Amino acid sequence: MTGYLLFQVESLRYAIELEQVQRIEDVTMLTPSVGKDKACAGMMRLDERILDVYSFRAMIGKENYVEKVKTMFEELKHQHQEWIEALDEAVGCGCAFTKTIDPHACHLGRWIDTFSTNSEVVGELKRELNRHHQDLHKSAVGVLELRKHDVERAKQAVAHQVHGYYTQTISYLDQMAQHTHQVALDSQRLLIMKAEQGGLFGLIVDLIDGIIQVPEERIIRNSALLREGRYIKIIGALEHEKRLLSVIETITIPKGKA
């Protein structure tokens, strides 16, 4: 049996032998580096050593996570603008309201429920965002019930109450967006990896999916799955929980600039 660490970057899932990973850390602010490979995200101090830290996203050609977070906040604002417009229409014309009234079911609610931070400032913003976001979704329940027997009062409730919760929710989303770099750091994980040539390096990934023990014969190996790029050598695939993961044999850190 061989131990594998499972991780993902966006929808792509990977497995790498556990013995190559020394430990898992939170991502902290990095010191910018000069003259390093383009995939190098910066440097950090660990146990009295200075380590180069690399971005797995950069290695596979994905956008910087900070840009992903910026896009996410814009999408969350747009989704809730559509939500409030749909509620206005439903109350005004008596048509069905097809958006969710569950604050944990929408994209923002799921993100709030899973996101954690080491920053006191971002943590307080998250708590306030969560409070107003829950009030927003839950307020639709009363308004839609009121609409059944008093449309005018329902319209007033939307205009004066629900729109207030909406305004506060968007305001706190905008304030969270001012801390995009911190949110990006808190959303990722840092693997402390053993380098082929000795020593250690850091590798930033999006999510850790867990650790599994599998027999070697479960690795699917064929020429179609074999891929070797500048940084990563894929030797096969592994099926786990009905998903196919790319199995990484090695991660190579080139010296100097790309």
VOGU-3710 file (C-alpha; in Angstrom, 3 decimals, decimal comma):
1> mtgyllfqve> 0,000/0,000/0,000  1,197/3,491/-0,868  0,032/6,697/0,781  -1,116/9,543/-1,465  -2,015/13,124/-0,677  -4,989/14,312/-2,736  -5,341/17,949/-3,736  -7,071/20,033/-6,351  -6,682/23,198/-8,368  -10,071/24,408/-9,592
11> slryaieleq> -11,769/21,300/-11,039  -8,495/19,424/-11,621  -7,605/16,745/-9,069  -4,208/15,263/-8,320  -2,541/12,611/-6,177  1,101/12,665/-5,093  2,968/10,182/-2,925  2,697/11,208/0,688  6,398/10,636/1,340  7,176/13,657/-0,867
21> vqriedvtml> 5,140/15,928/1,439  6,721/16,879/4,747  3,760/18,846/6,129  0,826/21,112/5,337  0,713/24,766/6,401  -1,519/27,810/6,039  -0,335/30,222/3,361  1,187/33,402/4,774  2,391/36,606/3,164  5,448/35,836/1,073
31> tpsvgkdkac> 8,572/37,884/0,458  8,903/38,719/-3,246  11,765/36,935/-5,007  14,058/38,166/-7,777  15,633/36,065/-10,512  13,482/33,015/-9,823  11,375/30,889/-12,135  8,025/32,399/-13,219  6,147/29,849/-11,091  7,881/31,084/-7,925
41> agmmrlderi> 5,348/32,967/-5,794  7,935/34,236/-3,311  9,964/33,178/-0,296  9,129/32,337/3,313  10,907/31,519/6,555  10,281/28,056/8,008  12,146/26,667/11,023  15,057/29,081/10,565  15,295/28,248/6,858  14,354/30,332/3,836
51> ldvysframi> 12,221/28,387/1,357  11,194/29,219/-2,188  7,428/28,869/-2,584  5,875/27,917/-5,919  2,354/28,195/-7,260  0,892/24,984/-8,677  -1,622/27,135/-10,544  1,239/28,888/-12,352  2,809/25,519/-13,163  -0,313/24,390/-15,020
61> gkenyvekvk> -1,087/27,747/-16,624  -4,030/28,843/-14,446  -4,687/32,467/-13,466  -3,336/33,815/-10,210  -5,652/33,001/-7,296  -5,971/36,692/-6,444  -7,595/37,269/-9,840  -9,880/34,305/-9,221  -11,016/35,829/-5,912  -11,637/39,224/-7,561
71> tmfeelkhqh> -13,796/37,532/-10,197  -15,625/35,551/-7,506  -16,622/38,681/-5,579  -17,936/40,312/-8,757  -19,948/37,188/-9,574  -21,383/37,059/-6,050  -22,546/40,660/-6,335  -24,113/39,994/-9,728  -25,894/36,863/-8,452  -27,459/38,800/-5,588
81> qewiealdea> -28,446/41,658/-7,853  -30,339/39,083/-9,920  -31,819/37,689/-6,677  -33,235/41,031/-5,503  -34,527/41,835/-8,996  -36,280/38,455/-9,127  -37,898/39,135/-5,732  -39,040/42,599/-6,866  -40,638/41,028/-9,923  -42,224/38,151/-8,009
91> vgcgcaftkt> -43,862/40,471/-5,487  -44,867/43,017/-8,109  -46,486/40,688/-10,636  -47,390/37,720/-8,470  -45,210/35,317/-10,451  -43,168/32,509/-8,943  -39,924/33,309/-7,097  -37,408/30,755/-8,338  -34,320/31,893/-6,396  -33,300/30,256/-3,118
101> idphachlgr> -34,510/31,505/0,259  -31,897/29,336/2,021  -28,835/31,507/2,868  -26,630/28,402/2,889  -27,692/27,211/-0,567  -26,432/30,034/-2,780  -22,813/30,441/-3,911  -22,111/33,141/-1,329  -23,611/31,102/1,496  -21,570/28,038/0,610
111> widtfstnse> -18,423/30,161/0,454  -19,093/31,775/3,845  -19,705/28,345/5,398  -16,353/26,968/4,187  -14,046/30,003/4,261  -11,856/30,576/7,326  -9,282/33,266/7,970  -6,445/34,098/10,344  -7,071/37,824/9,921  -9,102/39,575/12,640
121> vvgelkreln> -10,199/42,247/10,166  -11,345/39,787/7,495  -12,908/37,578/10,166  -15,055/40,452/11,462  -16,083/41,370/7,912  -17,076/37,761/7,310  -19,249/37,718/10,458  -21,056/40,910/9,438  -21,433/39,715/5,839  -22,879/36,439/7,081
131> rhhqdlhksa> -25,373/38,200/9,367  -26,746/40,515/6,673  -26,715/37,787/4,020  -28,768/35,477/6,223  -31,228/38,284/6,988  -31,521/38,973/3,240  -32,506/35,460/2,245  -34,720/34,822/5,261  -36,598/38,099/4,756  -37,899/36,782/1,437
141> vgvlelrkhd> -39,893/34,133/3,304  -42,032/36,674/5,146  -42,428/38,887/2,103  -43,618/36,055/-0,116  -46,087/34,951/2,563  -47,339/38,523/2,980  -47,817/38,829/-0,795  -50,546/36,185/-0,664  -52,993/38,501/1,138  -51,533/42,043/0,932
151> verakqavah> -49,503/42,858/-2,167  -48,980/46,537/-1,322  -47,577/45,806/2,126  -45,350/43,129/0,574  -43,999/45,691/-1,919  -43,284/48,115/0,923  -41,517/45,394/2,914  -39,284/44,609/-0,056  -38,487/48,286/-0,652  -37,795/49,209/2,972
161> qvhgyytqti> -36,568/46,012/4,607  -35,258/43,526/2,053  -33,459/46,159/-0,007  -31,785/47,328/3,204  -30,405/43,847/3,840  -29,339/43,682/0,195  -27,498/47,023/0,415  -25,658/45,892/3,553  -24,749/42,544/1,980  -23,268/44,239/-1,090
171> syldqmaqht> -21,470/46,764/1,113  -19,725/44,005/3,085  -18,893/42,125/-0,119  -17,209/45,303/-1,382  -15,284/45,609/1,888  -14,192/41,957/1,657  -13,026/42,637/-1,898  -10,632/45,259/-0,502  -8,836/42,361/1,239  -8,590/40,135/-1,833
181> hqvaldsqrl> -4,947/39,214/-1,210  -5,679/38,049/2,338  -8,753/36,102/1,209  -6,673/34,427/-1,505  -3,997/33,414/1,012  -6,566/32,068/3,460  -8,332/30,107/0,713  -5,290/28,067/-0,315  -2,962/25,589/1,373  0,815/25,292/1,427
191> limkaeqggl> 2,535/21,937/1,004  6,109/21,699/2,296  7,673/19,404/-0,285  10,916/17,458/-0,463  12,933/18,521/-3,489  14,483/15,904/-5,791  17,897/17,501/-5,412  17,536/17,705/-1,632  16,145/20,369/0,620  12,588/21,651/0,757
201> fglivdlidg> 10,307/23,974/-1,170  6,755/25,263/-0,706  3,929/24,456/-3,104  0,650/26,404/-3,000  -2,481/24,477/-4,009  -6,179/25,336/-3,842  -7,605/22,572/-1,646  -6,472/19,450/0,186  -8,883/16,577/-0,459  -7,392/14,110/2,015
211> iiqvpeerii> -4,941/11,230/2,340  -5,544/7,686/1,096  -3,687/4,383/1,085  -3,978/2,432/-2,165  -2,320/-0,668/-3,640  0,045/0,038/-6,514  -2,097/-1,958/-8,959  -4,883/0,616/-8,641  -2,767/3,162/-10,527  -3,916/3,197/-14,156
221> rnsallregr> -0,821/3,395/-16,310  -0,822/3,789/-20,084  0,855/5,990/-22,675  -2,256/8,141/-23,125  -2,083/9,229/-19,469  1,672/9,837/-19,361  2,504/13,548/-19,454  5,743/15,326/-18,684  5,996/19,087/-18,708  8,461/21,675/-17,478
231> yikiigaleh> 7,440/21,167/-13,854  5,225/18,117/-13,473  5,495/14,480/-14,513  2,187/12,597/-14,595  2,580/8,807/-14,642  -1,046/7,685/-14,643  -4,447/8,081/-13,062  -6,272/6,922/-9,963  -10,015/6,523/-9,537  -11,261/7,690/-6,151
241> ekrllsviet> -14,868/8,334/-5,131  -15,955/8,132/-8,794  -13,454/10,796/-9,828  -10,279/10,396/-11,839  -7,125/11,931/-10,361  -3,849/12,543/-12,159  -0,998/10,795/-10,349  2,117/12,960/-10,053  5,452/11,186/-9,925  7,679/14,249/-9,545
251> itipkgka> 7,557/18,039/-9,375  10,712/19,657/-10,696  11,758/23,155/-9,693  13,844/24,747/-12,506  16,674/27,049/-11,525  16,602/30,676/-12,557  14,002/32,433/-14,677  11,814/30,612/-17,190
//
